[in-house]
Amino acid sequence: MNAPADLILSLGPADAPRLAALHAGAFDAPWDAAAFATLLDQPGVFAIGNDDGFILCRIVVDEAEILTLAVRPAARRGGVGRRLTEAAADLAARGGAETLFLEVAEDNPAAIALYLGAGFEATGRRRGYYARPDGGRCDARLFSLKLIGRLPTA
């Protein structure tokens, strides 16, 4: 599997502290290094990224899911998220996935715009899915991207 030259494909459990630090800079409720190490040790889970951000995905049979995407605040709006999303979709397709799913907080319009711009379609909503620091809740918007035909045929 190949990723763009500036993206590192072989992120594994040893990279968990670095991923946790990036995640902490991007989210109010970040995942810790132990959570990343556990996920990265599971079959079908892959992460790609660089010093500005990363994407963590899981492939199960013919479906893939974006578990999280984090981009350093100073690197946002520079195309990092888009490159990560496109590379992950390509890798998921190469891994046999036919559809890529994700959920995103409804109060994150930049992420929603990123996914819509990458060809994802809105497929649903999970009411009150995300907890907020003030004790409130936020809906999750569900999106999917068809991967069939994404890669050239041999």
C-alpha positions in Angstrom: 0.0 0.0 0.0 1.3 3.4 -0.9 0.5 6.8 0.6 1.5 10.3 -0.6 5.2 10.9 0.0 4.7 13.2 3.0 2.4 10.7 4.8 3.7 7.9 6.9 1.9 4.6 6.4 3.5 2.4 9.0 2.1 4.1 12.1 1.8 1.4 14.8 1.4 1.0 18.6 4.9 2.5 19.2 3.5 5.8 17.7 0.6 5.9 20.1 2.1 8.7 22.3 2.7 10.9 19.3 -0.8 10.3 18.0 -2.3 11.0 21.5 -0.4 14.3 21.6 -1.8 15.3 18.2 -5.3 14.2 19.2 -5.1 16.3 22.4 -4.3 19.4 20.4 -7.3 18.8 18.1 -10.1 17.6 20.4 -11.8 18.6 23.7 -12.0 15.0 24.8 -8.8 13.4 23.4 -8.0 9.7 23.4 -4.9 8.7 25.4 -1.9 6.8 24.2 -3.2 3.5 25.6 -6.3 3.7 23.5 -4.3 4.4 20.4 -1.9 1.5 21.2 -4.8 -0.9 21.7 -6.5 0.1 18.5 -3.4 0.0 16.4 -2.7 -3.5 17.6 -6.0 -4.8 16.2 -6.4 -6.5 12.9 -7.6 -4.3 10.1 -6.7 -1.0 11.8 -4.3 1.4 10.1 -3.1 4.9 10.6 -1.3 7.3 8.3 -0.1 10.8 9.0 2.7 13.2 9.4 3.7 15.9 12.0 0.6 17.9 11.1 -2.1 15.2 11.6 -3.2 11.7 11.1 -6.2 9.5 10.3 -7.0 6.2 12.0 -9.2 3.7 10.2 -10.5 0.2 10.5 -11.4 -2.3 7.8 -13.8 -5.1 8.6 -14.6 -7.4 5.6 -16.0 -5.0 3.0 -16.5 -1.9 5.1 -14.1 0.6 6.5 -14.6 3.3 9.1 -12.7 6.5 9.9 -12.2 6.2 13.7 -10.6 9.6 14.0 -8.9 12.3 12.0 -6.8 14.9 13.8 -5.0 18.0 12.3 -3.0 20.4 14.4 -4.9 23.7 14.7 -2.0 25.6 13.0 -2.1 23.3 10.0 -5.8 23.4 9.4 -7.2 24.7 6.1 -4.0 23.7 4.4 -5.2 20.5 2.7 -3.8 18.1 5.4 -7.2 16.7 6.2 -8.2 16.3 2.6 -4.9 14.4 1.8 -5.3 12.2 4.8 -9.0 11.4 3.9 -8.2 10.6 0.3 -5.2 8.5 1.2 -7.2 6.5 3.7 -10.0 6.0 1.2 -7.5 4.6 -1.3 -5.9 2.3 1.3 -9.3 1.1 2.5 -10.3 0.3 -1.1 -7.0 -1.6 -1.6 -7.8 -3.5 1.6 -11.1 -4.7 0.1 -13.5 -2.1 1.6 -16.4 -1.1 -0.7 -17.7 1.7 1.6 -16.0 4.1 4.0 -18.1 5.3 6.9 -17.6 8.1 9.5 -19.4 10.2 12.1 -18.7 13.8 12.8 -20.0 16.2 15.4 -22.7 18.4 14.0 -21.0 21.5 15.5 -17.9 20.9 13.3 -18.8 22.6 10.0 -15.2 22.5 8.8 -15.0 18.7 9.1 -18.5 18.4 7.5 -17.3 20.5 4.6 -14.1 18.4 4.3 -16.1 15.2 4.0 -18.8 16.6 1.6 -16.0 18.0 -0.6 -14.3 14.6 -0.6 -17.5 13.0 -2.0 -19.1 11.6 1.2 -22.9 11.6 1.4 -24.9 12.2 4.5 -26.6 9.0 5.6 -28.0 9.7 9.1 -27.7 11.2 12.5 -27.1 10.0 16.1 -28.9 12.3 18.5 -26.8 13.4 21.5 -23.9 11.2 20.6 -21.0 13.6 21.6 -20.6 14.9 25.1 -19.4 18.5 25.4 -17.2 20.1 28.1 -20.1 22.2 29.3 -22.1 19.1 30.0 -24.2 19.5 26.8 -24.6 16.9 24.0 -24.1 17.2 20.3 -25.6 15.1 17.5 -23.3 13.1 15.3 -23.8 13.3 11.5 -23.2 10.0 9.7 -21.5 9.9 6.3 -20.5 7.3 3.8 -18.3 7.1 0.7 -18.6 4.4 -2.0 -15.2 3.0 -2.8 -16.1 0.6 -5.6 -14.4 1.8 -8.8 -12.1 4.2 -6.9 -9.0 2.4 -7.9 -7.9 1.5 -11.5 -8.6 -2.1 -12.5 -5.7 -4.3 -13.5 
